[in-house]
Amino acid sequence: MEVDAAKAIGAGLAAIGMIGAGIGVGNVWASYFQAIARNPAAKDDIGASVFIGFAVTEAIALFALIIGLMVIFVL
């Protein structure tokens, strides 16, 4: 009984990484839109960097999700 409660708490703490990744993704896209609004000609130059930043930030969310699922189902 206590082990199940500890697993739930651990999975909830791992979900904090998902919150941070959501904020990070929002910051990446907000910065991209601000850059495009200031200089529309630079859209092609910064496009690749935005998608790399998005992918890395989203990978953090996936790692947090996997850790949370491992805490619940594997341990």
For each residue, the residues with C-beta under 8 A, 3 or more apart:
1: 4 5
2: 5 6
3: 6 7
4: 1 7 8
5: 1 2 8 9
6: 2 3 9 10
7: 3 4 10 11 71 72 75
8: 4 5 11 12 72
9: 5 6 12 13
10: 6 7 13 14 68 71 75
11: 7 8 14 15 68 69 71 72
12: 8 9 15 16 68
13: 9 10 16
14: 10 11 17 64 65 67 68 71
15: 11 12 18 19 64 68
16: 12 13 19 20 64
17: 14 20 21 60 61 63 64 67
18: 15 21 22 61 64 65
19: 15 16 22 23
20: 16 17 23 24 60
21: 17 18 24 25 57 58 60 61 64
22: 18 19 25 26 61
23: 19 20 26 27
24: 20 21 27 28 57 60
25: 21 22 28 29 54 57 58 61
26: 22 23 29 30
27: 23 24 30 31
28: 24 25 31 32 50 53 54 57
29: 25 26 32 33 50 54
30: 26 27 33 34
31: 27 28 34 35
32: 28 29 35 36 46 50
33: 29 30 36 37
34: 30 31 37 38
35: 31 32 38 39 42 46
36: 32 33 39 40 42 43 46
37: 33 34 40
38: 34 35
39: 35 36 42
40: 36 37 43
41:
42: 35 36 39 45 46
43: 36 40 46 47
44: 47
45: 42
46: 32 35 36 42 43 49 50
47: 43 44 50 51
48: 51 52
49: 46 52 53
50: 28 29 32 46 47 53 54
51: 47 48 54 55
52: 48 49 55 56
53: 28 49 50 56 57
54: 25 28 29 50 51 57 58
55: 51 52 58 59
56: 52 53 59 60
57: 21 24 25 28 53 54 60 61
58: 21 25 54 55 61 62
59: 55 56 62 63
60: 17 20 21 24 56 57 63 64
61: 17 18 21 22 25 57 58 64 65
62: 58 59 65 66
63: 17 59 60 66 67
64: 14 15 16 17 18 21 60 61 67 68
65: 14 18 61 62 68 69
66: 62 63 69 70
67: 14 17 63 64 70 71
68: 10 11 12 14 15 64 65 71 72
69: 11 65 66 72 73 74
70: 66 67 73 74 75
71: 7 10 11 14 67 68 74 75
72: 7 8 11 68 69 75
73: 69 70
74: 69 70 71
75: 7 10 70 71 72
